[in-house]
Amino acid sequence: MTYAAVAWGYVSKTMKKRLQAQQNMALREAVDAPWYVPNRVLYDELRQVPVVIQMRERARKFFEKK
């Protein structure tokens, strides 16, 4: 999901929400978490960073290098 994260920085808010939802579903499926477990708990327990934040950080680092 984070391949070419710099380019993903230019997608619409709707597409970013879809990507985030996809990551949420993948994490939930990976650990077989029930629907009532909050996403924040999944990210904290699995030490993951939401894909939208990863994209923003990678884009920021990429453009700071230049």
C-alpha distances in whole Angstrom, upper triangle without the diagonal:
4,6,8,8,12,12,9,12,15,13,16,16,16,12,11,13,12,8,10,12,9,8,12,13,11,13,16,16,15,18,20,21,23,22,25,23,21,18,19,21,18,16,19,20,17,17,13,12,11,7,10,12,10,9,13,14,12,14,17,18,17,20,22,22,24
4,6,5,9,10,8,10,13,13,16,16,17,14,12,14,14,10,11,14,12,11,14,16,14,15,18,19,18,21,23,23,26,25,27,24,23,19,19,21,19,16,19,20,17,16,13,11,10,7,9,10,7,7,10,11,9,11,14,14,13,16,18,19,21
4,5,8,9,9,11,14,14,17,18,19,15,14,17,16,12,14,17,15,14,17,19,16,18,21,21,20,23,25,26,29,28,30,28,26,22,23,25,22,20,23,24,20,19,16,15,14,11,12,14,11,9,13,13,10,12,15,15,13,16,19,18,20
4,5,6,7,9,11,12,16,17,18,15,14,17,17,14,16,19,17,16,20,21,20,21,24,24,24,26,29,29,31,30,32,30,28,25,25,27,25,22,25,26,23,22,19,17,16,12,13,14,11,9,12,12,9,9,13,13,11,13,16,16,17
4,5,5,6,9,10,14,15,16,13,11,15,15,12,13,17,15,14,18,20,18,19,22,23,23,25,27,27,29,28,30,28,25,22,22,24,22,19,22,24,21,20,16,14,13,9,9,10,8,5,8,9,6,7,10,11,10,12,15,15,17
4,5,5,8,10,14,15,17,14,13,17,17,14,16,19,19,18,21,23,22,23,26,27,26,29,31,31,33,31,33,31,28,25,24,27,25,22,25,27,24,22,19,16,15,12,11,12,10,7,8,9,6,5,8,9,7,9,12,13,13
4,5,6,8,12,14,15,13,12,16,16,14,16,19,18,18,21,23,22,23,26,27,27,30,31,31,33,32,33,32,29,25,26,29,27,24,27,29,26,25,21,18,17,13,12,14,12,9,10,12,10,8,12,13,11,12,15,16,16
4,5,6,9,11,12,9,8,12,12,10,12,15,15,15,18,19,19,20,23,24,24,27,28,28,30,28,30,28,26,22,23,25,23,21,24,26,24,22,19,16,14,10,9,11,10,7,9,12,10,9,12,14,13,14,17,18,19
4,6,9,10,12,10,9,12,14,12,13,16,17,16,19,21,21,22,24,26,26,28,30,29,31,29,30,28,26,22,22,25,24,21,24,26,24,22,19,16,14,11,8,10,10,6,6,10,9,7,10,12,11,12,15,16,17
4,7,9,11,10,9,13,14,13,15,18,18,18,21,23,23,24,27,28,28,31,32,32,33,31,32,31,28,25,25,28,27,24,27,30,28,26,22,19,17,14,11,13,14,10,10,13,13,10,12,15,14,13,17,19,18
4,7,8,6,7,10,11,10,13,15,15,16,19,20,21,22,24,26,26,29,30,29,30,28,30,29,26,23,24,27,25,23,26,29,27,26,22,19,16,13,11,14,14,11,11,15,15,13,15,18,17,17,20,22,22
4,5,5,6,9,10,11,12,14,15,17,19,20,21,23,24,26,27,29,30,29,29,27,28,28,25,22,23,26,25,23,26,29,27,26,23,20,17,14,12,15,16,13,13,17,17,15,17,21,20,20,23,25,25
4,5,5,6,9,10,10,12,14,15,16,18,20,21,22,24,26,27,28,27,27,24,25,25,22,19,20,24,23,21,24,26,25,24,21,18,14,13,10,13,15,13,13,16,17,16,18,21,21,21,23,26,26
4,5,5,6,9,10,11,12,14,15,17,18,20,21,23,24,26,26,25,25,22,24,24,21,19,20,24,22,21,24,27,25,25,22,19,15,14,12,15,17,15,15,19,20,19,21,24,23,24,26,29,29
4,5,5,6,9,10,10,12,14,15,17,19,20,21,22,25,25,24,25,22,24,24,21,19,20,23,22,20,24,26,24,24,20,18,14,12,10,14,15,13,14,17,18,17,19,22,21,22,25,27,27
4,5,5,6,9,10,11,12,14,15,17,18,20,21,23,24,23,24,21,23,22,19,16,17,20,19,17,20,23,21,20,17,14,11,9,7,10,11,10,11,14,15,14,16,19,19,20,22,24,25
4,5,5,6,9,10,10,12,14,15,16,18,20,21,22,20,21,18,20,19,16,14,15,19,17,16,19,22,20,20,17,15,11,10,8,12,13,13,14,17,18,18,20,22,22,23,25,28,29
4,5,5,6,9,10,11,12,14,15,16,18,20,21,20,20,18,20,19,17,15,17,20,18,17,21,22,21,21,17,16,12,11,10,14,15,14,16,19,19,19,21,24,24,25,27,29,30
4,5,5,6,9,10,11,12,14,15,16,19,20,19,20,18,20,19,17,14,16,19,16,15,19,20,18,18,15,13,10,7,8,11,12,11,13,16,16,16,19,21,21,22,25,26,28
4,5,5,6,9,10,11,12,14,15,17,18,17,18,16,17,16,14,10,12,15,13,12,15,17,16,16,12,10,7,6,7,10,11,11,13,15,16,17,19,21,21,23,25,27,28
4,5,5,6,9,10,10,12,14,16,16,15,15,13,15,14,13,10,13,15,13,13,16,18,16,17,14,13,10,10,10,13,14,15,17,19,20,20,23,24,25,27,29,30,32
4,5,5,6,9,10,11,12,15,15,15,16,14,17,16,15,12,15,16,14,14,17,18,16,17,14,13,11,9,11,14,14,14,17,19,19,20,23,24,24,26,29,30,32
4,5,5,6,8,10,10,13,14,13,15,14,16,15,13,10,12,14,11,10,14,15,12,13,10,10,8,7,10,12,12,13,15,17,17,19,21,22,23,25,27,28,30
4,5,5,6,9,10,11,12,11,12,11,13,11,10,7,10,11,8,9,12,13,12,13,10,11,8,9,11,13,14,15,18,19,20,21,23,24,26,28,29,31,33
4,6,5,6,8,10,10,10,11,10,13,12,12,9,13,13,11,12,15,15,14,16,13,14,12,12,15,17,17,18,21,22,22,24,26,27,28,30,32,33,35
4,5,5,6,9,10,10,13,12,15,14,14,11,14,14,11,11,15,14,12,14,12,13,12,12,15,17,16,17,20,21,21,23,26,26,27,29,31,32,34
4,5,5,6,8,8,11,12,14,11,11,9,11,11,7,8,11,11,8,11,9,11,10,12,15,16,15,17,20,20,21,23,25,26,27,29,31,32,34
4,6,6,6,5,7,8,10,9,10,8,11,10,7,10,13,12,10,13,12,14,13,14,17,18,19,21,23,24,24,26,28,29,30,33,34,35,38
4,6,5,7,9,10,13,12,13,12,15,14,11,13,16,14,13,16,14,17,16,16,19,21,20,22,25,26,26,28,30,31,31,34,36,36,39
4,6,8,11,13,15,13,15,13,15,14,10,12,15,13,10,14,13,15,15,16,19,20,19,22,24,25,25,27,29,29,30,33,34,35,38
4,5,9,12,13,11,13,12,14,12,9,11,13,10,9,13,13,16,16,18,21,22,21,23,26,26,26,29,31,31,32,35,36,37,39
4,7,9,12,10,13,13,15,13,11,14,16,13,13,16,16,19,18,20,23,24,24,26,28,29,29,32,33,34,35,38,39,40,42
4,7,8,7,9,10,12,10,8,12,13,11,12,15,15,17,17,19,21,22,23,25,27,28,29,31,32,33,34,37,38,39,42
4,6,6,9,11,13,12,11,14,16,14,15,18,18,20,19,21,23,24,25,27,29,30,31,33,35,35,37,39,40,42,44
4,6,8,9,13,12,11,14,16,16,16,19,18,19,18,20,21,23,24,26,27,29,30,32,33,35,36,38,39,41,43
4,6,9,11,10,11,14,15,15,17,19,19,20,18,21,22,23,25,27,28,29,31,33,34,35,37,39,40,42,44
4,7,8,7,7,11,12,11,13,15,15,17,16,19,20,21,22,25,26,27,28,30,31,32,34,36,37,39,41
4,5,5,7,9,10,11,13,14,14,14,13,16,17,18,20,22,23,24,26,28,28,30,32,33,34,36,39
4,5,5,6,9,10,11,12,11,11,10,13,14,14,16,18,19,20,22,24,25,26,28,30,31,33,35
4,5,5,6,9,10,10,10,10,9,13,14,13,15,18,18,19,21,23,24,25,27,29,29,31,34
4,5,5,6,8,10,10,12,12,15,17,16,18,21,22,22,24,26,26,27,30,32,32,34,36
4,6,5,6,8,8,10,10,13,16,16,16,19,21,21,22,25,26,26,28,30,31,32,35
4,6,5,6,5,6,7,11,13,12,13,16,17,17,19,21,22,22,25,27,27,29,32
4,6,5,7,8,10,14,16,14,15,18,19,18,20,23,23,23,26,28,28,30,33
4,6,8,11,13,16,18,17,17,21,22,21,23,26,26,26,28,31,31,32,35
4,5,9,11,14,17,16,15,19,20,19,20,23,24,24,26,29,29,30,33
4,7,10,13,15,14,13,17,18,16,18,21,21,21,23,26,26,27,30
4,7,9,12,10,10,13,15,14,15,18,19,19,21,23,24,25,28
4,6,8,7,7,10,11,11,12,15,16,16,18,20,21,22,25
4,6,5,6,9,10,11,12,14,16,17,18,20,21,23,26
4,5,5,6,9,10,10,12,14,15,16,18,20,21,23
4,5,5,6,9,10,11,12,14,15,17,18,20,22
4,5,5,6,9,10,11,12,14,16,16,19,21
4,5,5,6,8,10,11,12,14,15,17,19
4,6,5,6,9,10,10,12,14,16,18
4,6,5,6,9,10,11,12,15,16
4,5,5,6,9,10,10,13,15
4,5,5,6,9,10,11,13
4,5,5,6,9,10,12
4,5,5,6,9,11
4,6,5,6,9
4,6,6,7
4,5,6
4,5
4
